[in-house]
Amino acid sequence: MAKQDADCITLDLFASVPKVGRPRTNPLSREQQVRINKRNQLRRDRSFGLKRVELKLHTDLVQSLEEEAAQRGITRGQLIENILNRYFSGNTEAEEK
């Protein structure tokens, strides 16, 4: 019997052919893994007192934020958090005077 490339049923003939893609080390599908990992991350964030907030910003503003964050060596989220903290700490000082 000749080996046919399209005939993948006879596994012993194709044992030497490397499998394409990432190795399957987890019995769950990739979609299930992503869902579990996201749930775990949300729990971790919650335990640190963090809450997820989504914004819709104009592309130019996002680009400016990314450039500023890169200059400071921080993430865009950290930069936005710093800006908000400065804004609210500045407003509370002005109201107290």
C-alpha angles and dihedrals in degrees: 000000000000122000112250118197091217092053104085094158094089096071097183090064091054100043092107094051109100116235117242120234135023119330115261105241097149124061091216123088118254090252092055091047091052091049092050093045091050091049090050092049092051089051091050091049091048091051088055090051095254125142126195117244125182125205134186108216133173114262093244092055092048090050091051091050092049092050093048092047091050091051090052094043095238135110123269090247091053090050092051090048091051091049092050092047091051091047095052095041089051092050094050091051091051092049093050093056 
